[in-house]
Amino acid sequence: MLVTRTARLVIDDSEVSIELPIYSPSIGQDVIDVRPLTAEGIFTYDPGFVSTAACESSITFIDGDRGILMHRGYPIEQLARHSSYVELCYLLLFGELPNSSQYTEFDARVRNHTLVHAQIANFFQGFRRDAHPMAILCGVVGGLSAFYHDHTDNSDPEDRLISAVRLVAKMPTIAAMSYKYALGQPFRPPRNDLKYAENFLYMMFSTPCESYEVNPVYSKALERILMLHADHEQNASTSTVRLAGSTGANPFACISAGIAALWGPAHGGANEAVLNMLDEIGDDSEENIQRFIDRAKDRNDPFRLMGFGHRVYNSFDPRARVMKETCDEVLAELGKADDPKLRIAKRLEQIALEDEYFVQRKLYPNVDFYSGIILRAMGIPTNMFTVIFAVSRTIGWIAHWNEMVAGGLKIGRPRQLYSGEKRRDYPAR
Ligand code: CMC
């Protein structure tokens, strides 16, 4: 990395002056290398990692002030409109768009790995029928480590690729199995003649009793949702995957750690939380909606408008723009624009975009606000929303894991600002 300038840290009341290199990235903000501080016995303090670049990466770039998201240099809006989820997987993993034979080969490879080991079905029987599908996903994906240990030499690029392809291919199968398990319906084997999103919908909604045609409106919308959630730089779940992977852990276990981190309502659980919030709001009268807006603005009330705000985007979330378009298309095509819950959502969006509190804090609807609405309109149960996010994000997680492992492992080990007791002796009793 190119050092363009240096910064100097002078510690008051001491002779210490430390020179710190400043790196210029290919685009984006300069980064001060604080590693020389350790030799002087000082750490940096940055709860929530808001000012810390924890790694070097060339996969995804975000400019939160200007609402820019690019994968390998390609703007998300262009990818969402012109590419496909499988092509995006290739791009994230290999760094370049595939030519047609590379695409055909990669697509065939993914299709070839959709089936899960027959014994994996036994795992499901150990869960209660009302288990949250994210709980099942954490367990079953972690359990894959026990089934696919034939190619787990992390230092071998081909082994890493096989794990990546297996994960991308098997996630929809496992996600659909978790849905079928809750319903008490038989698992549906994948159909490799179908495209990625179509196959996922087929495994979720088909039954052995009747033929099932995948609705093209649904598969197009799901393809968009998968593409828009595929990667998002060093977010909480991706950082979790990197941290787990930094110990040399098995990739399936690392992805399971990412799924756990994604589950929280401040991260991937937000799309589910949006729909739960719409249920809580209940009635779409103006006074009622305003009551919830007032609660969101009240500092003494922990209630937040789910699906609004983002840690990184201060202007708008570029994914939300494309998702909003898709949302409008899906609702119009399905004739569901008048669903009462969706009316509440539209009204919340309108109020928040005009209300001083939200405008001042730059709290725009984020991608999960619209994806939740689309998934609801498609009849997908709320507790499956985060599962679908996890299916999509698997490629981002594994691409980051691969990049980190290929670059040589350094175990992640943050330090702390200790505020506990000083040394004290155990009392004589
Ligand atoms: N509703 C009401 N007020 C909010 C909201 C909200 N959704 N989000 C932030 N605020 C207020 C917050 O109270 C604070 O106000 P004040 O300055 O008066 O104290 C101010 O805005 C800044 O909030 P913050 O908590 O410092 O912001 P953050 O960057 O730490 O949090 C966030 C970002 C996404 C966790 C937060 O906006 C939030 O909880 N949003 C709702 C959950 C959500 O939709 N999450 C999905 C994020 S997108 C998907 C993904 O990438 O995973």
Residues whose N, C-alpha, C, O or C-beta is under 5 A from the ligand:
A	BS01	CMC	P265 A266 H267 G268 A270 A296 R304 L305 M306 G307 F308 G309 H310 R311 R361 N366 D368
